[in-house]
């Protein structure tokens, strides 16, 4: 990376600088000595050529669009195309959420992202006793394809990509999307979007659980196979580190566990489906958290691309450069937002969004200032969307690609995070893979320990959260709260009852029986799910088949 002559000169200059620092410290004995990232990676006082002297430019950095893609997948960066402005939205009924979608598209959003209510997330219908009081409260309620038709009304499915944050019932919701497109005369080859469909991170962190790990991964491989053969523009998994980070993981843990989850899915699709990695690798996508530590997040995202490129080429013998690309969506950190002094959240979100952009994200959601209190209001959502638009259109950070490349600090921090992530990945390999590691409770305990340590640092004041443990004020700030009225549930129950009354019950039963047989035989469930939802089978009815055939998982509660 550098000539020996330059390194020698750097060493002499560094010695002079260190002497000056010692003089300053001697006069200020109380000066803080240890500085660290929000994840507690220790940060040196200064970085220089010595910190990246072993790097090889061609092998480790290169240019955008070149292996190992440290600097981005696309040769033209954001000069070719901005990231997708994709605001997460879902509230109440499908009709209300559809209205929010059209509002967001009218204000400049370029992709849709769906939040589902808790019963839907868990694979239950609104009329389930387990769903009472939860309809539409944290997202949109979807029970049948009738609801889905209302959700996508007026949305051109062949022109707008849609992301659905759904995990245990992913096959059912994706089946509704596919069936709805076919009803509109749009072939499956023309629709694009993403289902999150990442159950490994559910066992690790978020805990919307349905079936045990093994059959859960099988269902995911079914979607990978079906998408590869029939829906080539769809991302059938969004391998998610976001929720891992929200659960308290460090940046390195988020990086390592997310990528090792991705490797587990690759290995399962190869083993179970007999697919070649390059048949489905280009459609794998990722989802990261952008937390408040600016440079740590940039380094994490850059390291993620390099690790994935190396892993796909070296571990799985991928020959297609498109499989080496890590394509990812980013969301600013919900766990960094505070109920105290909520307008500070605008600043946090802007900083985190800028880090995501400088890290090279292809898609971005910016959190609203009121999300820690309620579902976001139209006003708060517009500020969050304008944050992205201002970064893209006014700040100049998109003018050149990967502008922080070559920074001694950024490159050294990127290298350190990659090295520590690989250490975790190899440790999980030795355990037998991620499913085995989850069953041992390894990632869960690592995250629990990290979360506890961070909370101790907040409590002691070692880490600062403005308004929480520093610059605290007693004054109340009035934030209008968006609330979902209970009448929403009554209307949803009425609609569901009407759909069940009108449908052909015998045909539904036949479809569900066929689905159960497919599960028992190990066949791909997607064609059966599509047929079932076309005949008005509900989300819960499909998920109940899975629960009956595969069993229901109960989290063991590892401490």
Secondary structure as UniProt FT lines:
FT   HELIX           4..27
FT   TURN            29..30
FT   STRAND          35..36
FT   TURN            38..39
FT   STRAND          42..43
FT   HELIX           49..52
FT   TURN            53..54
FT   HELIX           57..61
FT   TURN            64..65
FT   TURN            67..68
FT   TURN            70..71
FT   TURN            75..76
FT   HELIX           77..80
FT   STRAND          84..89
FT   HELIX           94..106
FT   TURN            107..108
FT   STRAND          111..114
FT   HELIX           118..122
FT   TURN            126..127
FT   HELIX           129..131
FT   TURN            132..133
FT   TURN            135..136
FT   HELIX           145..151
FT   TURN            152..154
FT   TURN            157..159
FT   STRAND          162..164
FT   TURN            168..169
FT   HELIX           170..183
FT   TURN            184..185
FT   HELIX           188..190
FT   STRAND          193..195
FT   HELIX           199..201
FT   HELIX           202..206
FT   HELIX           213..230
FT   TURN            232..233
FT   STRAND          234..235
FT   STRAND          238..240
FT   HELIX           242..246
FT   TURN            247..248
FT   HELIX           251..273
FT   HELIX           277..280
FT   HELIX           281..283
FT   STRAND          285..290
FT   HELIX           294..310
FT   HELIX           311..315
FT   HELIX           321..324
FT   STRAND          328..332
FT   HELIX           334..336
FT   TURN            340..343
FT   HELIX           344..358
FT   TURN            359..360
FT   STRAND          363..365
FT   TURN            369..373
FT   HELIX           378..393
FT   TURN            397..398
FT   TURN            403..406
FT   HELIX           408..431
FT   HELIX           434..440
FT   HELIX           442..460
FT   TURN            467..469
FT   HELIX           487..502
FT   HELIX           505..521
FT   HELIX           526..534
FT   TURN            535..536
FT   HELIX           539..550
//
